[in-house]
Amino acid sequence: MTGLEKIVEQILAEANTQSDMILEDAQKKADQIIEDAKVEADKIKAGSAEKVSHVKSDGMARAKSSADLKKRQTVLKAKQEIINEVIGKAYNGMIDMEVDRYFHMMERMIGNAVQPKSGQISFSAKDMERLPAGFAKRVSEIAKAHGGDLTLADKASDIDGGFILIYGGIEENCSLTAMFHAQKEEMADKLNSLLFT
């Protein structure tokens, strides 16, 4: 399992924890949206059936198929909106996480992403201001345990959360935004099966 996969597993575990709180609300919204979509599709079917009653039977089949397609598209759109909302809430939950938990998560992420060479690590301005006492030492210890050396960069990175690793002028984006973006499809698939099956 690669470092990124470990980070993704950790992020998914955090998202799972938060999704339990969000699930009930999301399920209610999903049920309402699906019910609304069914009502809308039934209206379309009823309107289509009335218009098609004067047309040959193959015309009726096309109208019914069109209404069914519209219904499926409406339901799919609603599901996608719910999944995006849950992923957004999970992301915001990680950004706004309690400081001790947040930096404990950062330690795990650093352990999974650090390389066995010398470099720097840069956090967001918000994170730089709230770094726990001794965190720079902890980062150095984590890097040494993996055969490397990391020091805190003087300049903050323009990210919401997570960090940027800098090795020889090459930056490795380990921001939460980048990680969520890289794994969005996988998270969406897992949420889809969790919420809608």
Number of C-alpha atoms within 10 A of each C-alpha: 5 9 14 16 12 16 21 19 12 15 22 19 12 16 21 18 12 18 22 11 10 16 18 12 14 20 15 11 15 22 16 13 18 20 13 16 21 18 13 16 22 15 13 19 21 14 13 17 18 12 13 19 11 10 11 9 11 10 15 18 13 13 19 19 13 16 22 17 13 18 22 16 13 19 21 14 15 20 23 15 14 23 21 16 14 22 20 13 16 22 20 14 15 20 17 11 13 10 14 12 11 16 18 12 19 19 16 14 22 23 19 17 20 25 18 14 14 16 21 18 25 24 25 18 15 14 21 16 10 11 14 13 8 8 14 15 13 14 21 17 16 20 23 17 13 15 13 16 19 26 17 19 16 11 12 18 20 14 20 16 24 25 23 23 25 19 16 10 9 10 14 14 17 24 21 20 15 14 16 20 11 13 15 14 11 13 22 17 12 14 22 15 10 12 17 10 6
